[in-house]
C-alpha cells in the first residue's frame, strides 16, 4: 500500500507474525508496512482511513467484519494465533512482545541452518509460530543435549528435530500443519 509505513513491520497490523513467515524469510516480503509489501492489503487501507493505527486492536471498531472467518484457514503463515498474539502484545507491551518474537526468530533461524534438509522450512516456521517460546527453548535444549547431533547427516537431524517439535505440539494439542481451504 503506497504510503503505508509502520514502525514495527515484523508484527503485522492484523496480528500475523511476519518475522516467522516463509515469505519474509525468503526475502519475498519486507513485512507489514515495510515498503513494497502487499500493495492491495485492504487492512492497510483501513488503517490509513482510521488514523494510521499500528495494530487493529488499537482501532475503536476492532474487531470488525474484516475478522469474521479470517482465522478459519491459513495462508502461508498460520492465522490461528492472531487473537492470542494481540492479547499478549497488549498485556506485555509491543517491545516485550517483539523481544519474545525475536527469540522465536532466532530459534527458527537455528532450525533452518542446522536441521533443515531442504524440505522443512514451512514445517519449522509453522511449529515456531504455533508453539510457545518456552516449549521451543526446551526442544532446542533437548536437541543440543544429544551428543554429536550436528555430525549426523542432515536428513537424520531434520527427522529428529521434526519429531521433537511434533511431540511437543501433540502434548499441547497443536496441529503443526497449515489449515488450507478445501477447493469446491
Long-range contacts (C-beta under 8 A, 24 or more apart in sequence): 1-33, 1-37, 1-38, 1-39, 1-40, 1-41, 1-44, 1-45, 1-48, 2-39, 3-48, 4-33, 4-37, 4-41, 4-44, 4-45, 4-47, 4-48, 5-33, 5-34, 5-35, 6-32, 6-33, 6-34, 6-54, 7-54, 8-54, 8-94, 8-98, 9-33, 9-34, 9-35, 9-37, 10-98, 10-101, 10-105, 11-55, 11-85, 11-89, 11-94, 11-97, 11-98, 11-101, 13-41, 13-43, 13-44, 13-47, 13-53, 13-54, 13-55, 13-56, 14-43, 14-56, 14-66, 14-70, 14-82, 15-55, 15-56, 15-57, 15-81, 15-82, 15-83, 15-85, 15-86, 16-77, 16-79, 16-82, 17-77, 17-81, 17-85, 17-101, 17-104, 17-129, 18-77, 19-101, 19-102, 19-104, 19-105, 20-77, 20-101, 20-104, 20-105, 20-108, 20-125, 20-128, 20-129, 21-76, 21-77, 21-125, 22-76, 22-77, 22-121, 22-122, 22-125, 23-76, 23-77, 25-108, 25-112, 25-121, 25-125, 42-66, 54-94, 55-86, 55-89, 55-94, 56-86, 57-86, 57-89, 57-90, 72-179, 72-181, 73-179, 73-180, 73-181, 74-178, 74-179, 74-180, 75-178, 76-122, 76-178, 77-125, 77-126, 77-129, 78-126, 78-129, 78-130, 78-178, 78-179, 79-179, 80-130, 80-179, 81-129, 81-130, 100-133, 103-133, 103-137, 104-128, 104-129, 104-133, 104-136, 107-133, 107-136, 107-137, 107-140, 110-140, 111-161, 114-150, 114-157, 115-143, 115-154, 115-157, 115-158, 115-160, 115-161, 115-162, 116-154, 116-158, 117-154, 117-155, 117-157, 117-158, 119-158, 120-158, 120-161, 120-162, 122-178, 123-162, 123-165, 123-176, 124-161, 124-165, 126-176, 126-177, 126-178, 127-165, 127-166, 127-169, 127-176, 130-169, 130-174, 130-176, 131-165, 131-168, 131-169, 131-172, 131-174, 132-172, 135-168, 135-172, 138-168, 139-164, 139-165, 139-168
